[in-house]
C-alpha cells in the first residue's frame, strides 16, 4: 500500500541516498560496509515502490519518505563518504591520564589559618581533650570525631577586641 508522500520529498531523499552511496564507493572514498550497502539498497527500493521507507507512525512524520532513524543513518553514511568521520562520543577516554593526587598536610592548613587574624588579636589554637586519632590509623572518615577547636585570647592581647 503506497502512502501519499510529496514527490519532491521522495526525489530529494532518493537523491541524497544515491549521492552518499556513490561518493562513498567512488575511487578514494571509504567504501560502504555490507550493512550500509544493504541499508541503502533496501531504503531506496522501498521509497521507489511505496513512496516511503517506513510504515509505523511512531517512527517519524508520515508526510516524510524516511523515518528519523533512517535519516540519522543516512547522515552518518554521508559524513563517512565526505571523510568527516562520525561524531565523537562525549564520554571520557578510558586510557590512563597523567594524574597525580594532591597530598596536603592538615597541619599546614592550620598554621596558615593561625597566621591570618583580625587586627589586635593574636589567635592561638587549643585542642580540647576529644582529639581525633592519628592520621595513620585506619579509621573510616565518618567514624573519626572532629576536633573541637576554639580561639583563645592570650595575655599579650590587651587591645580588647
MDTraj code that builds the backbone (N, CA, C; nanometers):
import mdtraj as md
import numpy as np

residues = "UNK UNK UNK UNK UNK UNK UNK UNK UNK UNK UNK UNK UNK UNK UNK UNK UNK UNK UNK UNK UNK UNK UNK UNK UNK UNK UNK UNK UNK UNK UNK UNK UNK UNK UNK UNK UNK UNK UNK UNK UNK UNK UNK UNK UNK UNK UNK UNK UNK UNK UNK UNK UNK UNK UNK UNK UNK UNK UNK UNK UNK UNK UNK UNK UNK UNK UNK UNK UNK UNK UNK UNK UNK UNK UNK UNK UNK UNK UNK UNK UNK UNK UNK UNK UNK UNK UNK UNK UNK UNK UNK UNK UNK UNK UNK UNK UNK UNK UNK UNK UNK UNK UNK UNK UNK UNK UNK UNK UNK UNK UNK UNK UNK UNK UNK UNK UNK UNK UNK UNK UNK UNK UNK UNK UNK UNK UNK UNK UNK UNK UNK UNK UNK UNK UNK UNK UNK UNK UNK UNK UNK UNK UNK UNK UNK UNK UNK UNK UNK UNK UNK UNK UNK UNK UNK UNK UNK UNK UNK UNK UNK".split()
xyz = np.array([
    [0.0848, -0.1168, 0.0000],
    [0.0000, 0.0000, 0.0000],
    [0.0900, 0.1239, 0.0000],
    [0.0796, 0.2007, -0.1048],
    [0.1614, 0.3210, -0.1177],
    [0.0997, 0.4351, -0.0385],
    [0.1855, 0.5119, 0.0229],
    [0.1396, 0.6264, 0.1004],
    [0.1621, 0.7519, 0.0174],
    [0.0760, 0.8498, 0.0345],
    [0.0909, 0.9747, -0.0397],
    [0.1991, 1.0608, 0.0240],
    [0.3153, 1.0590, -0.0372],
    [0.4273, 1.1413, 0.0070],
    [0.4591, 1.2352, -0.1083],
    [0.4873, 1.3569, -0.0752],
    [0.5184, 1.4579, -0.1765],
    [0.6312, 1.4074, -0.2672],
    [0.6085, 1.4150, -0.3988],
    [0.7072, 1.3668, -0.4962],
    [0.8412, 1.4377, -0.4812],
    [0.8347, 1.5646, -0.4481],
    [0.9572, 1.6431, -0.4310],
    [1.0411, 1.5875, -0.3155],
    [0.9748, 1.5542, -0.2037],
    [1.0447, 1.4979, -0.0870],
    [1.1015, 1.3594, -0.1200],
    [1.0256, 1.2825, -0.1968],
    [1.0704, 1.1496, -0.2371],
    [1.1969, 1.1593, -0.3220],
    [1.1942, 1.2480, -0.4204],
    [1.3112, 1.2645, -0.5086],
    [1.4334, 1.3131, -0.4292],
    [1.4080, 1.4035, -0.3358],
    [1.5175, 1.4570, -0.2547],
    [1.5819, 1.3464, -0.1709],
    [1.4995, 1.2612, -0.1075],
    [1.5517, 1.1512, -0.0255],
    [1.6300, 1.0524, -0.1114],
    [1.5747, 1.0184, -0.2292],
    [1.6442, 0.9256, -0.3185],
    [1.7765, 0.9839, -0.3666],
    [1.7762, 1.1140, -0.3998],
    [1.8990, 1.1805, -0.4453],
    [2.0065, 1.1760, -0.3369],
    [1.9653, 1.2037, -0.2108],
    [2.0619, 1.2007, -0.1004],
    [2.1192, 1.0606, -0.0808],
    [2.0316, 0.9592, -0.0873],
    [2.0770, 0.8203, -0.0717],
    [2.1780, 0.7831, -0.1796],
    [2.1418, 0.8098, -0.3036],
    [2.2281, 0.7709, -0.4152],
    [2.3601, 0.8475, -0.4145],
    [2.3524, 0.9752, -0.3824],
    [2.4726, 1.0600, -0.3806],
    [2.5702, 1.0140, -0.2723],
    [2.5179, 0.9859, -0.1527],
    [2.6039, 0.9408, -0.0430],
    [2.6684, 0.8064, -0.0765],
    [2.5897, 0.7139, -0.1345],
    [2.6427, 0.5822, -0.1704],
    [2.7475, 0.5954, -0.2810],
    [2.7197, 0.6783, -0.3811],
    [2.8133, 0.6959, -0.4933],
    [2.9438, 0.7581, -0.4444],
    [2.9339, 0.8600, -0.3575],
    [3.0521, 0.9274, -0.3055],
    [3.1374, 0.8313, -0.2218],
    [3.0701, 0.7468, -0.1414],
    [3.1433, 0.6536, -0.0553],
    [3.2134, 0.5453, -0.1363],
    [3.1493, 0.5006, -0.2448],
    [3.2074, 0.3916, -0.3237],
    [3.2977, 0.4406, -0.4364],
    [3.3083, 0.5709, -0.4529],
    [3.3949, 0.6235, -0.5590],
    [3.5411, 0.5966, -0.5243],
    [3.6259, 0.6179, -0.6229],
    [3.7687, 0.5946, -0.6026],
    [3.8215, 0.6920, -0.4972],
    [3.8899, 0.6409, -0.3999],
    [3.9417, 0.7253, -0.2922],
    [3.8428, 0.7425, -0.1790],
    [3.7210, 0.6938, -0.1961],
    [3.6197, 0.7016, -0.0905],
    [3.6391, 0.5891, 0.0100],
    [3.5780, 0.6001, 0.1263],
    [3.5961, 0.4987, 0.2294],
    [3.5229, 0.3682, 0.2002],
    [3.4292, 0.3683, 0.1059],
    [3.3533, 0.2485, 0.0741],
    [3.2424, 0.2267, 0.1765],
    [3.1482, 0.1420, 0.1403],
    [3.0370, 0.1105, 0.2297],
    [3.0532, -0.0311, 0.2827],
    [3.0163, -0.0501, 0.4068],
    [3.0174, -0.1845, 0.4622],
    [2.9011, -0.2620, 0.4010],
    [2.8986, -0.3922, 0.4223],
    [2.7890, -0.4737, 0.3689],
    [2.6552, -0.4250, 0.4229],
    [2.6532, -0.3943, 0.5520],
    [2.5286, -0.3489, 0.6149],
    [2.4821, -0.2169, 0.5539],
    [2.5749, -0.1231, 0.5346],
    [2.5396, 0.0070, 0.4780],
    [2.4915, -0.0057, 0.3333],
    [2.5569, -0.0916, 0.2559],
    [2.5161, -0.1141, 0.1164],
    [2.3733, -0.1707, 0.1132],
    [2.3479, -0.2692, 0.1997],
    [2.2152, -0.3310, 0.2076],
    [2.1108, -0.2285, 0.2528],
    [2.1461, -0.1454, 0.3510],
    [2.0552, -0.0414, 0.4006],
    [2.0165, 0.0539, 0.2880],
    [2.1156, 0.1037, 0.2146],
    [2.0900, 0.1990, 0.1061],
    [2.0013, 0.1348, -0.0008],
    [2.0328, 0.0115, -0.0387],
    [1.9544, -0.0565, -0.1423],
    [1.8093, -0.0773, -0.0998],
    [1.7891, -0.1250, 0.0232],
    [1.6532, -0.1537, 0.0698],
    [1.5711, -0.0262, 0.0874],
    [1.6303, 0.0771, 0.1434],
    [1.5577, 0.2027, 0.1631],
    [1.5222, 0.2634, 0.0273],
    [1.6163, 0.2595, -0.0651],
    [1.5910, 0.3131, -0.1995],
    [1.4769, 0.2367, -0.2664],
    [1.4789, 0.1053, -0.2568],
    [1.3738, 0.0220, -0.3169],
    [1.2366, 0.0526, -0.2560],
    [1.2303, 0.0655, -0.1223],
    [1.1019, 0.0927, -0.0572],
    [1.0489, 0.2314, -0.0901],
    [1.1365, 0.3300, -0.0985],
    [1.0922, 0.4655, -0.1323],
    [1.0373, 0.4680, -0.2749],
    [1.1031, 0.3992, -0.3691],
    [1.0553, 0.3949, -0.5072],
    [0.9223, 0.3209, -0.5185],
    [0.9098, 0.2098, -0.4459],
    [0.7913, 0.1254, -0.4577],
    [0.6712, 0.1797, -0.3804],
    [0.6931, 0.2204, -0.2536],
    [0.5822, 0.2600, -0.1668],
    [0.5720, 0.4104, -0.1423],
    [0.6731, 0.4842, -0.1798],
    [0.6718, 0.6280, -0.1543],
    [0.7297, 0.6626, -0.0181],
    [0.7508, 0.5608, 0.0641],
    [0.8058, 0.5803, 0.1977],
    [0.8811, 0.4546, 0.2373],
    [0.9810, 0.4693, 0.3246],
    [1.0605, 0.3540, 0.3650],
    [1.0219, 0.3032, 0.5036],
    [0.9131, 0.3558, 0.5594],
    [0.8677, 0.3087, 0.6905],
    [0.7160, 0.3168, 0.6967],
    [0.6561, 0.2381, 0.7871],
    [0.5096, 0.2346, 0.7962],
    [0.4574, 0.2755, 0.9330],
    [0.5415, 0.2662, 1.0358],
    [0.4980, 0.2946, 1.1724],
    [0.4947, 0.4458, 1.1965],
    [0.3764, 0.5018, 1.2308],
    [0.3681, 0.6470, 1.2517],
    [0.4469, 0.6970, 1.3732],
    [0.4854, 0.6084, 1.4620],
    [0.5637, 0.6482, 1.5793],
    [0.7102, 0.6725, 1.5443],
    [0.7520, 0.6272, 1.4285],
    [0.8927, 0.6384, 1.3910],
    [0.9260, 0.7650, 1.3137],
    [0.8246, 0.8397, 1.2769],
    [0.8507, 0.9632, 1.2059],
    [0.7245, 1.0222, 1.1476],
    [0.7411, 1.1346, 1.0837],
    [0.6296, 1.2049, 1.0207],
    [0.5846, 1.1265, 0.8972],
    [0.4547, 1.0981, 0.8883],
    [0.4029, 1.0202, 0.7756],
    [0.4109, 1.0963, 0.6431],
    [0.4319, 1.2244, 0.6472],
    [0.4464, 1.3030, 0.5244],
    [0.5891, 1.2968, 0.4696],
    [0.6793, 1.2345, 0.5424],
    [0.8194, 1.2237, 0.5012],
    [0.8472, 1.0836, 0.4470],
    [0.9410, 1.0710, 0.3526],
    [0.9725, 0.9398, 0.2962],
    [1.0633, 0.8541, 0.3856],
    [1.1390, 0.9168, 0.4759],
    [1.2305, 0.8424, 0.5633],
    [1.1960, 0.8684, 0.7094],
    [1.2151, 0.7662, 0.7922],
    [1.1928, 0.7833, 0.9354],
    [1.3092, 0.8620, 0.9955],
    [1.2936, 0.9021, 1.1197],
    [1.4001, 0.9787, 1.1862],
    [1.5288, 0.8967, 1.1953],
    [1.5155, 0.7701, 1.2289],
    [1.6329, 0.6826, 1.2420],
    [1.7012, 0.6615, 1.1069],
    [1.6200, 0.6447, 1.0015],
    [1.6781, 0.6281, 0.8681],
    [1.7517, 0.7543, 0.8243],
    [1.6956, 0.8698, 0.8568],
    [1.7636, 0.9960, 0.8255],
    [1.8965, 1.0067, 0.8996],
    [1.8952, 0.9636, 1.0251],
    [2.0186, 0.9689, 1.1046],
    [2.1255, 0.8792, 1.0426],
    [2.0888, 0.7579, 1.0039],
    [2.1845, 0.6663, 0.9423],
    [2.2332, 0.7199, 0.8074],
    [2.1423, 0.7833, 0.7323],
    [2.1813, 0.8427, 0.6051],
    [2.2831, 0.9545, 0.6272],
    [2.2628, 1.0349, 0.7299],
    [2.3587, 1.1424, 0.7612],
    [2.4951, 1.0838, 0.7977],
    [2.4952, 0.9737, 0.8751],
    [2.6217, 0.9100, 0.9130],
    [2.6952, 0.8580, 0.7899],
    [2.6220, 0.7961, 0.6990],
    [2.6834, 0.7457, 0.5757],
    [2.7369, 0.8630, 0.4934],
    [2.6613, 0.9716, 0.4869],
    [2.7042, 1.0891, 0.4121],
    [2.8314, 1.1493, 0.4717],
    [2.8357, 1.1609, 0.6047],
    [2.9564, 1.2142, 0.6696],
    [3.0764, 1.1239, 0.6430],
    [3.0526, 0.9935, 0.6519],
    [3.1603, 0.8977, 0.6269],
    [3.2108, 0.9131, 0.4843],
    [3.1191, 0.9308, 0.3883],
    [3.1589, 0.9420, 0.2484],
    [3.2358, 1.0714, 0.2215],
    [3.2075, 1.1750, 0.2989],
    [3.2782, 1.3021, 0.2831],
    [3.4118, 1.3034, 0.3572],
    [3.4347, 1.2010, 0.4397],
    [3.5596, 1.1933, 0.5142],
    [3.5590, 1.2751, 0.6411],
    [3.4415, 1.3160, 0.6857],
    [3.4338, 1.3964, 0.8075],
    [3.4319, 1.3100, 0.9328],
    [3.4127, 1.1816, 0.9171],
    [3.4109, 1.0929, 1.0329],
    [3.2820, 1.1042, 1.1102],
    [3.2691, 1.0159, 1.2052],
    [3.1492, 1.0143, 1.2881],
    [3.1653, 1.1066, 1.4065],
    [3.0555, 1.1388, 1.4652],
    [3.0544, 1.2260, 1.5825],
    [3.1262, 1.1556, 1.6978],
    [3.2132, 1.2283, 1.7642],
    [3.2869, 1.1709, 1.8761],
    [3.1982, 1.1618, 1.9982],
    [3.2259, 1.0650, 2.0782],
    [3.1488, 1.0435, 2.1993],
    [3.1835, 1.1488, 2.3032],
    [3.0868, 1.1798, 2.3876],
    [3.1117, 1.2772, 2.4931],
    [3.1653, 1.2102, 2.6193],
    [3.1773, 1.0771, 2.6156],
    [3.2300, 1.0074, 2.7314],
    [3.3810, 1.0247, 2.7379],
    [3.4332, 1.0205, 2.8589],
    [3.5769, 1.0381, 2.8764],
    [3.6515, 0.9137, 2.8314],
    [3.7728, 0.9328, 2.7919],
    [3.8571, 0.8236, 2.7473],
    [3.8910, 0.7331, 2.8652],
    [3.9014, 0.6034, 2.8361],
    [3.9358, 0.5092, 2.9417],
    [4.0862, 0.4899, 2.9536],
    [4.1623, 0.5580, 2.8686],
    [4.3068, 0.5478, 2.8794],
    [4.3526, 0.6242, 3.0030],
    [4.4631, 0.5798, 3.0587],
    [4.5112, 0.6391, 3.1822],
    [4.5615, 0.7811, 3.1569],
    [4.5121, 0.8720, 3.2343],
    [4.5529, 1.0112, 3.2223],
    [4.6708, 1.0360, 3.3158],
    [4.7440, 1.1427, 3.2906],
    [4.8520, 1.1809, 3.3803],
    [4.7880, 1.2421, 3.5044],
    [4.7692, 1.1607, 3.6041],
    [4.7013, 1.2048, 3.7245],
    [4.7933, 1.1864, 3.8427],
    [4.8108, 1.2927, 3.9173],
    [4.8876, 1.2815, 4.0405],
    [4.8024, 1.3427, 4.1512],
    [4.7646, 1.2617, 4.2487],
    [4.6779, 1.3139, 4.3545],
    [4.7511, 1.4182, 4.4379],
    [4.6760, 1.5186, 4.4779],
    [4.7349, 1.6220, 4.5638],
    [4.7350, 1.5695, 4.7062],
    [4.8478, 1.5767, 4.7682],
    [4.8528, 1.5363, 4.9082],
    [4.8925, 1.6589, 4.9898],
    [4.8161, 1.6844, 5.0917],
    [4.8415, 1.8013, 5.1756],
    [4.8476, 1.7567, 5.3208],
    [4.9239, 1.8301, 5.3949],
    [4.9340, 1.8038, 5.5371],
    [4.8337, 1.8937, 5.6085],
    [4.7536, 1.8371, 5.6950],
    [4.6498, 1.9137, 5.7643],
    [4.7110, 2.0234, 5.8512],
    [4.8304, 2.0004, 5.9000],
    [4.8946, 2.0991, 5.9872],
    [4.9341, 2.2253, 5.9115],
    [4.9623, 2.2125, 5.7814],
    [4.9935, 2.3310, 5.7025],
    [4.8732, 2.4241, 5.6960],
    [4.7537, 2.3689, 5.6804],
    [4.6318, 2.4490, 5.6758],
    [4.6086, 2.5217, 5.8077],
    [4.6324, 2.4534, 5.9184],
    [4.6097, 2.5129, 6.0499],
    [4.7057, 2.6287, 6.0731],
    [4.8315, 2.6121, 6.0329],
    [4.9288, 2.7185, 6.0507],
    [4.8928, 2.8398, 5.9664],
    [4.8443, 2.8162, 5.8436],
    [4.8050, 2.9273, 5.7574],
    [4.6888, 3.0039, 5.8175],
    [4.5904, 2.9327, 5.8695],
    [4.4746, 2.9969, 5.9296],
    [4.5143, 3.0761, 6.0536],
    [4.6097, 3.0225, 6.1275],
    [4.6505, 3.0877, 6.2511],
    [4.7250, 3.2182, 6.2227],
    [4.7959, 3.2275, 6.1112],
    [4.8708, 3.3486, 6.0829],
    [4.7808, 3.4611, 6.0321],
    [4.6658, 3.4295, 5.9751],
    [4.5741, 3.5305, 5.9258],
    [4.4697, 3.5556, 6.0335],
    [4.4806, 3.6701, 6.1013],
    [4.3884, 3.7006, 6.2101],
    [4.3504, 3.8475, 6.2038],
    [4.2374, 3.8841, 6.2618],
    [4.1986, 4.0242, 6.2644],
    [4.3007, 4.1069, 6.3433],
    [4.3047, 4.2362, 6.3123],
    [4.3994, 4.3240, 6.3806],
    [4.3758, 4.3202, 6.5308],
    [4.4830, 4.3182, 6.6058],
    [4.4746, 4.3243, 6.7504],
    [4.4575, 4.1892, 6.8164],
    [4.4207, 4.0878, 6.7437],
    [4.4036, 3.9549, 6.8026],
    [4.5228, 3.8683, 6.7673],
    [4.5725, 3.7984, 6.8646],
    [4.6774, 3.7015, 6.8401],
    [4.6153, 3.5651, 6.8676],
    [4.5676, 3.5002, 6.7653],
    [4.4976, 3.3747, 6.7876],
    [4.5916, 3.2617, 6.8242],
    [4.5342, 3.1680, 6.8919],
    [4.6090, 3.0506, 6.9323],
    [4.5079, 2.9365, 6.9338],
    [4.5450, 2.8273, 6.8721],
    [4.4559, 2.7130, 6.8684],
    [4.4840, 2.6227, 6.9873],
    [4.3761, 2.5865, 7.0534],
    [4.3879, 2.4985, 7.1684],
    [4.3029, 2.3762, 7.1392],
    [4.3627, 2.2601, 7.1504],
    [4.2898, 2.1375, 7.1228],
    [4.2269, 2.0869, 7.2512],
    [4.1010, 2.0528, 7.2423],
    [4.0290, 2.0018, 7.3595],
    [4.0573, 1.8532, 7.3763],
    [4.0218, 1.7936, 7.4873],
    [4.0539, 1.6533, 7.5132],
    [4.0016, 1.5554, 7.4084],
    [3.8910, 1.5841, 7.3430],
    [3.8367, 1.4922, 7.2425],
    [3.9098, 1.5116, 7.1105],
    [4.0305, 1.4600, 7.1010],
    [4.1111, 1.4774, 6.9807],
    [4.0935, 1.3563, 6.8891],
    [4.1090, 1.3755, 6.7614],
    [4.0927, 1.2635, 6.6675],
    [4.2111, 1.1687, 6.6754],
    [4.1926, 1.0467, 6.6292],
    [4.3051, 0.9525, 6.6280],
    [4.4102, 1.0000, 6.5287],
    [4.5311, 0.9502, 6.5387],
    [4.6368, 0.9913, 6.4457],
    [4.5962, 0.9634, 6.3006],
    [4.6511, 1.0391, 6.2074],
    [4.6162, 1.0310, 6.0654],
    [4.6449, 0.8918, 6.0083],
    [4.7420, 0.8220, 6.0608],
    [4.7813, 0.6923, 6.0071],
    [4.6831, 0.5819, 6.0445],
    [4.6002, 0.6030, 6.1431],
    [4.5071, 0.4996, 6.1865],
    [4.4051, 0.4724, 6.0764],
    [4.3681, 0.3467, 6.0628],
    [4.2741, 0.3063, 5.9584],
    [4.1307, 0.3153, 6.0094],
    [4.0898, 0.4340, 6.0463],
    [3.9536, 0.4562, 6.0936],
    [3.8766, 0.5227, 5.9796],
    [3.7578, 0.4726, 5.9482],
    [3.6817, 0.5360, 5.8409],
    [3.6608, 0.6846, 5.8673],
    [3.6561, 0.7618, 5.7602],
    [3.6472, 0.9072, 5.7699],
    [3.5274, 0.9529, 5.8529],
    [3.4126, 0.8904, 5.8352],
    [3.2930, 0.9335, 5.9069],
    [3.2979, 0.8949, 6.0550],
    [3.3770, 0.7931, 6.0881],
    [3.3817, 0.7474, 6.2265],
    [3.4721, 0.8348, 6.3130],
    [3.5634, 0.9109, 6.2504],
    [3.6539, 0.9947, 6.3277],
    [3.5796, 1.1140, 6.3861],
    [3.6019, 1.1433, 6.5140],
    [3.5386, 1.2630, 6.5718],
    [3.6127, 1.3877, 6.5237],
    [3.5399, 1.4956, 6.5099],
    [3.6009, 1.6219, 6.4683],
    [3.6656, 1.6883, 6.5896],
    [3.7804, 1.7513, 6.5701],
    [3.8434, 1.8186, 6.6838],
    [3.7628, 1.9430, 6.7227],
    [3.7593, 1.9699, 6.8489],
    [3.6873, 2.0880, 6.8973],
    [3.7907, 2.1978, 6.9186],
    [3.7993, 2.2901, 6.8229],
    [3.8974, 2.3981, 6.8288],
    [3.8258, 2.5282, 6.8605],
    [3.8884, 2.6107, 6.9400],
    [3.8321, 2.7419, 6.9700],
    [3.9438, 2.8435, 6.9803],
    [3.9110, 2.9680, 6.9594],
    [4.0064, 3.0774, 6.9620],
    [4.0142, 3.1294, 7.1052],
    [4.1355, 3.1361, 7.1582],
    [4.1546, 3.1781, 7.2966],
    [4.2393, 3.3041, 7.2968],
    [4.1956, 3.4045, 7.3730],
    [4.2755, 3.5258, 7.3853],
    [4.3962, 3.4965, 7.4741],
    [4.5067, 3.5581, 7.4396],
    [4.6268, 3.5391, 7.5195],
    [4.6454, 3.6603, 7.6093],
    [4.7373, 3.6507, 7.7016],
    [4.7667, 3.7629, 7.7912],
    [4.8278, 3.8794, 7.7155],
    [4.8920, 3.8493, 7.6034],
    [4.9538, 3.9547, 7.5226],
    [4.8501, 4.0440, 7.4562],
    [4.7278, 3.9952, 7.4472],
    [4.6232, 4.0689, 7.3762],
    [4.5524, 4.1630, 7.4718],
    [4.5968, 4.2837, 7.4763],
    [4.5393, 4.3850, 7.5684],
    [4.4529, 4.4855, 7.4937],
    [4.4417, 4.4703, 7.3628],
    [4.3686, 4.5685, 7.2845],
    [4.2193, 4.5581, 7.3052],
    [4.1679, 4.4440, 7.3470],
    [4.0275, 4.4251, 7.3782],
    [3.9377, 4.4292, 7.2571],
    [3.9469, 4.3342, 7.1768],
    [3.8656, 4.3292, 7.0554],
    [3.7328, 4.2644, 7.0813],
])
top = md.Topology()
chain = top.add_chain()
for i, resn in enumerate(residues, 1):
    res = top.add_residue(resn, chain, resSeq=i)
    for name in ("N", "CA", "C"):
        top.add_atom(name, md.element.get_by_symbol(name[0]), res)
traj = md.Trajectory(xyz[None], top)
